[in-house]
Structure formats: structure tokens, C-alpha cells
Amino acid sequence: MDKGLRITIHTDAPVALPNLMRMVGISVERKSRSGQVIGADEKTTPYEALKGITDWSAYQHFEEDTKGTLEKGKLADLVILDKNPLKVPEEEIKNIIVLETYKEGKQVYKR
């Protein structure tokens, strides 16, 4: 990122469950399941991690004209979360729950 690269965050689904908030939390904390910090100098901020699953990910897939940010003319794919990942302690990010999911502006999931 120091060189202007856009990182993306993803899961190994279907090998691992597709829980992107867990991936965001892991990217911010850089902790193993045993609690050991791995690559402390590779931590992201919560904001950078969110960009890694939204607009930077859309850019990686050449979809930035239609996805990744909420702008007029884009598809309006979004989620509503139970907490704000920018305002909770970093160790709580991985436990944030998706309450609703919208695909092209239409609700496709509600908890």
C-alpha cells in the first residue's frame, strides 16, 4: 500500500466459510487462532480492510464502474452491519454480524 497498490481481501470459500467481516478483522489484528500476532507490520487499518472488500476488490475484477462504492449508476450491492467496523475495538471487528444484504438494490438476505 505504501507504493499505491490496492490490496484485496478474500476467503478460500468453499474451503473456509465466506465470512468477510472475519477476514476484515483478521487483516486488522493479524492474529492466528492461538492469538499470536503474525506479521504485525502487515496490519491494515479497519478503513483499508473495508476498501479491500469493496472498491479495491471491484478494481481487481475490472468492475469498478459498476461495483465497489455507492454512487449513482452503480449496482447498489451493500450490506447493513450490526456495528460500525470503524468505531469498535479491532478485536471486535471479526464478530460483526451482517443484518441485511442488498444485491442490485434489492434485499436478498435479512437476519
CORZITA-V523922 format. One record per residue. N is the residue number from 1. SS is DSSP state (H for helix, E for strand, L for the rest). Layout:
N/SS
N/SS
This chain:
1/L
2/L
3/L
4/L
5/L
6/L
7/L
8/L
9/L
10/L
11/L
12/L
13/L
14/L
15/L
16/L
17/L
18/L
19/L
20/H
21/H
22/H
23/H
24/H
25/H
26/H
27/H
28/H
29/H
30/L
31/E
32/L
33/L
34/L
35/L
36/L
37/E
38/L
39/L
40/H
41/H
42/H
43/L
44/L
45/L
46/H
47/H
48/H
49/H
50/H
51/H
52/H
53/H
54/L
55/H
56/H
57/H
58/H
59/H
60/H
61/L
62/L
63/L
64/L
65/L
66/L
67/L
68/L
69/L
70/L
71/L
72/L
73/L
74/L
75/L
76/L
77/L
78/E
79/E
80/E
81/E
82/L
83/L
84/L
85/L
86/L
87/L
88/L
89/L
90/H
91/H
92/H
93/H
94/H
95/H
96/L
97/L
98/E
99/E
100/E
101/E
102/E
103/E
104/L
105/L
106/E
107/E
108/E
109/E
110/E
111/L
